[in-house]
Amino acid sequence: MNKIQTQIQNSLKEIIKPNTAEAQNVWKACVQIIKDHIGGLSFKTWFEPIIPIDFNNDTLTVKIPNDFSWEYIEVHYNTLLKKALLHSIGEKAKLVYIIDDKKSEDVTEPQNNFVKIKNVRSSSSHERSIEVDSSNFETHLNEKFAFDNFIKGEGNQLARAAAYAVANSPGGTSFNPLFIYGGVGLGKTHLIQAIGNSVLKNIKVKRVLYTTAEKFTMEYVDSIRKNSVNDFSSFYRTVDVLIIDDIQFFAGKESTTDTFFHIFNSLHQLGKQIILSSDKPPKSLSGLDERLISRFHWGLSVDIQPPDLETRIAILMKKCETFGLEINTEIIEYISSNITNNIRELEGCLVKILALASLEGKEITLELAKEVVKSIATDRKFSITIEQIQKTVSQYFEIPEDMLRSKTKKQEFVRARQISMYFCKKFTNASLKTIGLHFGGRDHSTVIHSIQSVEEMLNEEKFVSIINSIQRKIEINS
């Protein structure tokens, strides 16, 4: 290339250099109008990925991901975009689309402000374009939820192992969907979000979405109101890993569950990973379409049980480590022994103790811990735990505590076990299933039978005296 040719080319570059700054201003004005007429989900799906490139002679040039985007906007947003362009530019407005189809061999990377494009569609002000861009995708994940700070214990070991397997190979295991269930405050939300965060960090899958069943429902209702149900469904069908918390909230919402059913089928057929959580196992979810419940059984359903004493202590010690504080072991053990069924409540107790110590200048003592436990554990009379009841009853009958959890059917041990279960139901907020687990994994029907047996024996004066004596000891020990 000679000197003259070089000068001409450089001059041409300056002449046709894109006016990006002005394009951004014009597009920003268009966006303000568009946002006033469509929902946030529709805007995120179709308009947020559009990139303004140039503005010259009343012509706005924008880049969109592919032909599908251009075609979709022709059908759904023709009038709206025409209004936005008319208001922002005027009657002579034109819109030029650069179709950024990276699968095409005709596309090269931008060089010196020039882009070789597959296709340019030029149109008058009533034409437009859209689509989804993963780089701007909002996951709604909380970064603090990770596998590293999820304390593994006997009650959550299987759930954690399954979650870890899914995180390492989303959509590539037989655990699809992965359905994790358990009581309130046991770490379900932590675990399912840890999967999403791990996938983003290690697998580099871009479209990971966490939401709740309640939020999904609200968005769906909003899409009906705005006549944009197709946009709603299209958005969820583009997700690579879909995480929905508290799926039991779908109960009784027929239209919502029908839409989710079709989204579920679409994602599953494409090999996308689905992760769900609930307070109940799939078979116990009343008010849901049987077709949907059957889909939940396609993968793996696994529960999270209340943490044992050792796990509760480990959770609090990890929390103290996070805060950079050292607290007397006796205090940690006291809190862990008195709050047994809810990790959220367990951690909340520690936080309140630290707050009182910091804000009111109180020393962190066992007495302060007892005050806080009493104020937080309002649903537990005397803050009595299952472990305390087992210990008191075994001491009263002078039998090894392990015999309460054994399979033996000797009458003396059976009677002590039944009395223990009776007091567990009376003094704690634990479910029948949880009580059974603390007595060697017995089912809820055994617990019910034990409670009924004790209640029947309360007609005997001698037995009433025994029960009253044990109750006083439990209350004193608490």
HELIX and SHEET records of a PDB file:
HELIX    1   1 LYS A    3  ILE A   15  1                                  13    
HELIX    2   2 THR A   20  LYS A   35  1                                  16    
HELIX    3   3 GLY A   40  SER A   42  1                                   3    
HELIX    4   4 PHE A   43  PHE A   47  3                                   5    
HELIX    5   5 ASP A   67  HIS A   76  1                                  10    
HELIX    6   6 ASN A   78  SER A   88  1                                  11    
HELIX    7   7 SER A  134  ASN A  136  5                                   3    
HELIX    8   8 GLN A  157  ASN A  168  1                                  12    
HELIX    9   9 LYS A  188  SER A  198  1                                  11    
HELIX   10  10 VAL A  199  ILE A  203  3                                   5    
HELIX   11  11 ALA A  213  ARG A  225  1                                  13    
HELIX   12  12 VAL A  229  ARG A  237  1                                   9    
HELIX   13  13 ILE A  247  PHE A  250  5                                   4    
HELIX   14  14 GLU A  254  GLN A  269  1                                  16    
HELIX   15  15 PRO A  282  SER A  284  5                                   3    
HELIX   16  16 GLU A  290  PHE A  296  1                                   7    
HELIX   17  17 LEU A  309  PHE A  323  1                                  15    
HELIX   18  18 THR A  329  ASN A  338  1                                  10    
HELIX   19  19 ILE A  343  LEU A  359  1                                  17    
HELIX   20  20 LEU A  366  ILE A  376  1                                  11    
HELIX   21  21 LYS A  381  SER A  383  5                                   3    
HELIX   22  22 ILE A  386  PHE A  397  1                                  12    
HELIX   23  23 GLU A  401  LEU A  404  5                                   4    
HELIX   24  24 GLN A  411  PHE A  427  1                                  17    
HELIX   25  25 LEU A  432  LEU A  437  1                                   6    
HELIX   26  26 HIS A  444  MET A  457  1                                  14    
HELIX   27  27 GLU A  461  ASN A  477  1                                  17    
SHEET    1   A 4 ILE A  51  ASN A  56  0                                        
SHEET    2   A 4 THR A  59  ILE A  64 -1                                        
SHEET    3   A 4 LYS A  94  ILE A  99  1                                        
SHEET    4   A 4 VAL A 120  SER A 124 -1                                        
SHEET    1   B 5 VAL A 208  THR A 212  0                                        
SHEET    2   B 5 VAL A 241  ASP A 245  1                                        
SHEET    3   B 5 GLN A 273  SER A 278  1                                        
SHEET    4   B 5 LEU A 178  GLY A 182  1                                        
SHEET    5   B 5 LEU A 300  ILE A 304  1                                        
END                                                                             
